[in-house]
Amino acid sequence: MLRTIAGGLLATMLATGALAEGQMHRVAVHVDENDPKVMNIALNNVANLTSYYEAQGDTVMVELVAYGPGLNMFVPGKSPVEDRISTMSLSMENLSFSACGNTLANMEKKAGKKVALMDEATVVPSGVVRLIKLQEQDYAYIRP
């Protein structure tokens, strides 16, 4: 009887792809400090968790959300991690970058001109709201 149950379970897993495919993980990484150490820790977290899950046969989607002073990580010429973001973006299809539109508008108001962001960053209306939405979509939340 146990063999029949186990065989049926295995057949179901094979039919649904549960055994053939790894688990999908979703992770939101939050940066709100203009601190190169924090930015590098966040990017290290992304690289390490991606390597870990891929070694397990799993997949992971990671979205790094920056707002407040942390938005400087996406400003060309100001970002201490600009080259690293460009490199990671090219080599990691699972990684996306979201920039807070509210913070960007405030930066532009203060500067009196448009502030360009790196091409890798996508502007979202609100960084805080984006983090909430990601958590509501079962993303794990990481703040270095």
Contact map, one row per residue, 1 for C-alpha under 8 A:
111110000000000000000000000000000000000000000000000000000000000000000000000000000000000000000000000000000000000000000000000000000000000000000000
111111000000000000000000000000000000000000000000000000000000000000000000000000000000000000000000000000000000000000000000000000000000000000000000
111111100000000000000000000000000000000000000000000000000000000000000000000000000000000000000000000000000000000000000000000000000000000000000000
111111110000000000000000000000000000000000000000000000000000000000000000000000000000000000000000000000000000000000000000000000000000000000000000
111111111000000000000000000000000000000000000000000000000000000000000000000000000000000000000000000000000000000000000000000000000000000000000000
011111111100000000000000000000000000000000000000000000000000000000000000000000000000000000000000000000000000000000000000000000000000000000000000
001111111110000000000000000000000000000000000000000000000000000000000000000000000000000000000000000000000000000000000000000000000000000000000000
000111111111000000000000000000000000000000000000000000000000000000000000000000000000000000000000000000000000000000000000000000000000000000000000
000011111111100000000000000000000000000000000000000000000000000000000000000000000000000000000000000000000000000000000000000000000000000000000000
000001111111110000000000000000000000000000000000000000000000000000000000000000000000000000000000000000000000000000000000000000000000000000000000
000000111111111000000000000000000000000000000000000000000000000000000000000000000000000000000000000000000000000000000000000000000000000000000000
000000011111111100000000000000000000000000000000000000000000000000000000000000000000000000000000000000000000000000000000000000000000000000000000
000000001111111111100000000000000000000000000000000000000000000000000000000000000000000000000000000000000000000000000000000000000000000000000000
000000000111111111110000000000000000000000000000000000000000000000000000000000000000000000000000000000000000000000000000000000000000000000000000
000000000011111111000000000000000000000000000000000000000000000000000000000000000000000000000000000000000000000000000000000000000000000000000000
000000000001111111100000000000000000000000000000000000000000000000000000000000000000000000000000000000000000000000000000000000000000000000000000
000000000000111111111000000000000000000000000000000000000000000000000000000000000000000000000000000000000000000000000000000000000000000000000000
000000000000111111111100000000000000000000000000000000000000000000000000000000000000000000000000000000000000000000000000000000000000000000000000
000000000000110111111100000000000000000000000000000000000000000000000000000000000000000000000000000000000000000000000000000000000000000000000000
000000000000010011111100000000000000000000000000000000000000000000000000000000000000000000000000000000000000000000000000000000000000000000000000
000000000000000011111110000000000000000000000000000000001100000000000000000000000000000000000000000000000000000000000000000000000000000000000000
000000000000000001111111000000000000000000000000000000011110000000000000000000000000000000000000000000000000000000000000000000000000000000000000
000000000000000000001111100000000000000000000000000000001110000000000000000000000000000000000000000000000000000000000000000000000000000000000000
000000000000000000000111110000000000000000000000000000000111100000000000000000000000000000000000000000000000000000000000000000000000000000000000
000000000000000000000011111000000000000000000000000000000111100000000000000000000000000000000000000000000000000000000000000000000000000000100000
000000000000000000000001111100000000000000000000000000000001110000000000000000000000000000000000000000000000000000000000000000000000000001110000
000000000000000000000000111110000000000000000000000000000001111000000000000000000000000000000000000000000000000000000000000000000000000000111100
000000000000000000000000011111000000000000000000000000000000011110000000000000000000000000000000000000000000000000000000000000000010011000111100
000000000000000000000000001111100000000001000100000000000000011110000000000000000000000000000000000000000000000000000000000000000000000000001111
000000000000000000000000000111110000000001000000000000000000000111000000000000000000000000000000000000000000000000000000000000000010000000001111
000000000000000000000000000011111000011001000000000000000000000111100110000000000000000000000000000000000000000000000000000000000000000000000011
000000000000000000000000000001111100000000000000000000000000000001111110000000000000000000000000000000000000000000000000000000000000000000000000
000000000000000000000000000000111110011000000000000000000000000000011110000000000000000000000000000000000000000000000000000000000000000000000000
000000000000000000000000000000011111011000000000000000000000000000001111100000000000000000000000000000000000000000000000000000000000000000000000
000000000000000000000000000000001111111000000000000000000000000000000100000000000000000000000000000000000000000000000000000000000000000000000000
000000000000000000000000000000000111111100000000000000000000000000000000000000011000000000000000000000000000000000000000000000000000000000000000
000000000000000000000000000000000011111110000000000000000000000000000000000000000000000000000000000000000000000000000000000000000000000000000000
000000000000000000000000000000101111111111000000000000000000000000000000000000000000000000000000000000000000000000000000000000000000000000000001
000000000000000000000000000000101111111111100000000000000000000000000100100000001000000000000000000000000000000000000000000000000000000000000000
000000000000000000000000000000000001111111110000000000000000000000000000000000001000000000000000000000000000000000000000000000000000000000000000
000000000000000000000000000000000000111111111000000000000000000000000000000000000000000000000000000000000000000000000000000000000000000000000001
000000000000000000000000000011100000011111111100000000000000000000000000000000000000000000000000000000000000000000000000000000000000000000000011
000000000000000000000000000000000000001111111110000000000000000000000000000000000000000000000000000000000000000000000000000000000000000000000000
000000000000000000000000000000000000000111111111000000000000000000000000000000000000000000000000000000000000000000000000000000000000000000000000
000000000000000000000000000000000000000011111111100000000000000000000000000000000000000000000000000000000000000000000000000000000000000000000001
000000000000000000000000000010000000000001111111110000000000010000000000000000000000000000000000000000000000000000000000000000000000000000000000
000000000000000000000000000000000000000000111111111000000000000000000000000000000000000000000000000000000000000000000000000000000000000000000000
000000000000000000000000000000000000000000011111111100000000000000000000000000000000000000000000000000000000000000000000000000000000000000000000
000000000000000000000000000000000000000000001111111110000000000000000000000000000000000000000000000000000000000000000000000000000000000000000000
000000000000000000000000000000000000000000000111111111000011000000000000000000000000000000000000000000000000000000000000000000000000000000000000
000000000000000000000000000000000000000000000011111111100000000000000000000000000000000000000000000000000000000000000000000000000000000000000000
000000000000000000000000000000000000000000000001111111110000000000000000000000000000000000000000000000000000000000000000000000000000000000000000
000000000000000000000000000000000000000000000000111111111111000000000000000000000000000000000000000000000000000000000000000000000000000000000000
000000000000000000000000000000000000000000000000011111111111000000000000000000000000000000000000000000000000000000000000000000000000000000000000
000000000000000000000000000000000000000000000000001111111100000000000000000000000000000000000000000000000000000000000000000000000000000000000000
000000000000000000000100000000000000000000000000000111111100000000000000000000000000000000000000000000000000000000000000000000000000000000000000
000000000000000000001110000000000000000000000000000011111110000000000000000000000000000000000000000000000000000000000000000000000000000000000000
000000000000000000001111100000000000000000000000000011111111000000000000000000000000000000000000000000000000000000000000000000000000000000000000
000000000000000000000111100000000000000000000000010011001111100000000000000000000000000000000000000000000000000000000000000000000000000000000000
000000000000000000000001111000000000000000000000010011000111110000000000000000000000000000000100000000000000000000000000000000000000000000000000
000000000000000000000001111000000000000000000000000000000011111000000000000000000000000000000110000000000000000000000000000000000000000000000000
000000000000000000000000011110000000000000000100000000000001111100000000000000000000000000000111000000000000000000000000000000000000000000000000
000000000000000000000000001110000000000000000000000000000000111110000000000000000000000000000011110000000000000000000000000000000000000000000000
000000000000000000000000000111100000000000000000000000000000011111000000000000000000000000000011110000000000000000000000000000000000000000000000
000000000000000000000000000111100000000000000000000000000000001111100000000000000000000000000000111100000000000000000000000000100110000000000000
000000000000000000000000000001110000000000000000000000000000000111110110100000000000000000000000111100000000000000000000000000100000000000000000
000000000000000000000000000000110000000000000000000000000000000011111110000000000000000000000000001100100000000000000000000000110000000000000000
000000000000000000000000000000011000000000000000000000000000000001111110000000000000000000000000000100100000000000000000000000000000000000000000
000000000000000000000000000000011100000000000000000000000000000000111111000000000000000000000000000000000000000000000000000000000000000000000000
000000000000000000000000000000111110001000000000000000000000000001111111100000000000000000000000000000000000000000000000000000000000000000000000
000000000000000000000000000000111100000000000000000000000000000001111111111000000000000000000000001100110000000000000000000000000000000000000000
000000000000000000000000000000000100000000000000000000000000000000001111111001100000000000000000000000000000000000000000000000000000000000000000
000000000000000000000000000000000100001000000000000000000000000001000111111001111100000000000000000000000000000000000000000000000000000000000000
000000000000000000000000000000000000000000000000000000000000000000000011111100100100000000000000001000000000000000001100100000000000000000000000
000000000000000000000000000000000000000000000000000000000000000000000011111111100100000000000000000000000000000000111100000000000000000000000000
000000000000000000000000000000000000000000000000000000000000000000000000011111100100000000000000000000000000000000011100000000000000000000000000
000000000000000000000000000000000000000000000000000000000000000000000000001111100100000000000000000000000000000000000000000000000000000000000000
000000000000000000000000000000000000000000000000000000000000000000000001101111110000000000000000000000000000000000000000000000000000000000000000
000000000000000000000000000000000000000000000000000000000000000000000001111111111100000000000000000000000000000000000000000000000000000000000000
000000000000000000000000000000000001000000000000000000000000000000000000100001111100000000000000000000000000000000000000000000000000000000000000
000000000000000000000000000000000001001100000000000000000000000000000000100000111111100000000000000000000000000000000000000000000000000000000000
000000000000000000000000000000000000000000000000000000000000000000000000111110111111110000000000000000000000000000000100000000000000000000000000
000000000000000000000000000000000000000000000000000000000000000000000000000000001111111000000000000000000000000000000000000000000000000000000000
000000000000000000000000000000000000000000000000000000000000000000000000000000001111111100000000000000000000000000000000000000000000000000000000
000000000000000000000000000000000000000000000000000000000000000000000000000000001111111110000000000000000000000000000001000000000000000000000000
000000000000000000000000000000000000000000000000000000000000000000000000000000000111111111000000000000000000000000000001000000000000000000000000
000000000000000000000000000000000000000000000000000000000000000000000000000000000011111111100000000000000000000000000000000000000000000000000000
000000000000000000000000000000000000000000000000000000000000000000000000000000000001111111110010000000000000000000000000000000000000000000000000
000000000000000000000000000000000000000000000000000000000000000000000000000000000000111111111011000000000000000000000001000000000000000000000000
000000000000000000000000000000000000000000000000000000000000000000000000000000000000011111111000000000000000000000000000000000000000000000000000
000000000000000000000000000000000000000000000000000000000000000000000000000000000000001111111000000000000000000000000000000000000000000000000000
000000000000000000000000000000000000000000000000000000000000000000000000000000000000000111111110000000000000000000000000000000000000000000000000
000000000000000000000000000000000000000000000000000000000000000000000000000000000000000011111111000000000000000000000000000000000000000000000000
000000000000000000000000000000000000000000000000000000000001110000000000000000000000000000011111000000000000000000000000000000000000000000000000
000000000000000000000000000000000000000000000000000000000000111100000000000000000000000110011111100000000000000000000000000000000000000000000000
000000000000000000000000000000000000000000000000000000000000011100000000000000000000000010001111110000000000000000000001100000000000000000000000
000000000000000000000000000000000000000000000000000000000000001111000000000000000000000000000011111000000000000000000001110000000000000000000000
000000000000000000000000000000000000000000000000000000000000001111000000000000000000000000000001111100000000000000000000111100100000000000000000
000000000000000000000000000000000000000000000000000000000000000011100010010000000000000000000000111110010000000000000000111100100000000000000000
000000000000000000000000000000000000000000000000000000000000000011110010000000000000000000000000011111110000000000000000001111110000000000000000
000000000000000000000000000000000000000000000000000000000000000000000000000000000000000000000000001111111000000000000000001111100000000000000000
000000000000000000000000000000000000000000000000000000000000000000000000000000000000000000000000000111111100000000000000000011100000000000000000
000000000000000000000000000000000000000000000000000000000000000000110010000000000000000000000000000111111110000000000000000001000000000000000000
000000000000000000000000000000000000000000000000000000000000000000000010000000000000000000000000001111111111000000100000000000000000000000000000
000000000000000000000000000000000000000000000000000000000000000000000000000000000000000000000000000011111111100000000000000000000000000000000000
000000000000000000000000000000000000000000000000000000000000000000000000000000000000000000000000000001111111110000000000000000000000000000000000
000000000000000000000000000000000000000000000000000000000000000000000000000000000000000000000000000000111111111000100000000000000000000000000000
000000000000000000000000000000000000000000000000000000000000000000000000000000000000000000000000000000011111111111100000000000000000000000000000
000000000000000000000000000000000000000000000000000000000000000000000000000000000000000000000000000000001111111110000000000000000000000000000000
000000000000000000000000000000000000000000000000000000000000000000000000000000000000000000000000000000000111111100000000000000000000000000000000
000000000000000000000000000000000000000000000000000000000000000000000000000000000000000000000000000000000011111111100000000000000000000000000000
000000000000000000000000000000000000000000000000000000000000000000000000000000000000000000000000000000000001111111000000000000000000000000000000
000000000000000000000000000000000000000000000000000000000000000000000000000000000000000000000000000000000001101111100000000000000000000000000000
000000000000000000000000000000000000000000000000000000000000000000000000000000000000000000000000000000000001001111110000000000000000000000000000
000000000000000000000000000000000000000000000000000000000000000000000000001000000000000000000000000000010011001011111000000000000000000000000000
000000000000000000000000000000000000000000000000000000000000000000000000001100000000000000000000000000000000000001111100000000000000000000000000
000000000000000000000000000000000000000000000000000000000000000000000000011100000000000000000000000000000000000000111110100000000000000000000000
000000000000000000000000000000000000000000000000000000000000000000000000011100000100000000000000000000000000000000011111100000000000000000000000
000000000000000000000000000000000000000000000000000000000000000000000000000000000000000000000000000000000000000000001111110000000000000000000000
000000000000000000000000000000000000000000000000000000000000000000000000000000000000110010000001100000000000000000000111110000000000000000000000
000000000000000000000000000000000000000000000000000000000000000000000000010000000000000000000001111000000000000000001111111000000000000000000000
000000000000000000000000000000000000000000000000000000000000000000000000000000000000000000000000111000000000000000000011111100000000000000000000
000000000000000000000000000000000000000000000000000000000000000000000000000000000000000000000000011110000000000000000000111110000000000000000000
000000000000000000000000000000000000000000000000000000000000000000000000000000000000000000000000011110000000000000000000011111100100000000000000
000000000000000000000000000000000000000000000000000000000000000000000000000000000000000000000000000111000000000000000000001111101100000000000000
000000000000000000000000000000000000000000000000000000000000000000000000000000000000000000000000000111100000000000000000000111111100000000000000
000000000000000000000000000000000000000000000000000000000000000011100000000000000000000000000000011111000000000000000000000111111110000000000000
000000000000000000000000000000000000000000000000000000000000000000100000000000000000000000000000000100000000000000000000000001111111000000000000
000000000000000000000000000000000000000000000000000000000000000000000000000000000000000000000000000000000000000000000000000011111111100000000000
000000000000000000000000000000000000000000000000000000000000000010000000000000000000000000000000000000000000000000000000000111111111110000000000
000000000000000000000000000101000000000000000000000000000000000010000000000000000000000000000000000000000000000000000000000000111111111000000000
000000000000000000000000000000000000000000000000000000000000000000000000000000000000000000000000000000000000000000000000000000011111111100000000
000000000000000000000000000000000000000000000000000000000000000000000000000000000000000000000000000000000000000000000000000000001111111110000000
000000000000000000000000000100000000000000000000000000000000000000000000000000000000000000000000000000000000000000000000000000000111111111100000
000000000000000000000000000100000000000000000000000000000000000000000000000000000000000000000000000000000000000000000000000000000011111111111000
000000000000000000000000000000000000000000000000000000000000000000000000000000000000000000000000000000000000000000000000000000000001111111100000
000000000000000000000000000000000000000000000000000000000000000000000000000000000000000000000000000000000000000000000000000000000000111111100000
000000000000000000000000010000000000000000000000000000000000000000000000000000000000000000000000000000000000000000000000000000000000011111110000
000000000000000000000000111100000000000000000000000000000000000000000000000000000000000000000000000000000000000000000000000000000000011111111000
000000000000000000000000011100000000000000000000000000000000000000000000000000000000000000000000000000000000000000000000000000000000001001111100
000000000000000000000000001111000000000000000000000000000000000000000000000000000000000000000000000000000000000000000000000000000000001000111110
000000000000000000000000001111000000000000000000000000000000000000000000000000000000000000000000000000000000000000000000000000000000000000011111
000000000000000000000000000011100000000001000000000000000000000000000000000000000000000000000000000000000000000000000000000000000000000000001111
000000000000000000000000000011100000010011001000000000000000000000000000000000000000000000000000000000000000000000000000000000000000000000000111
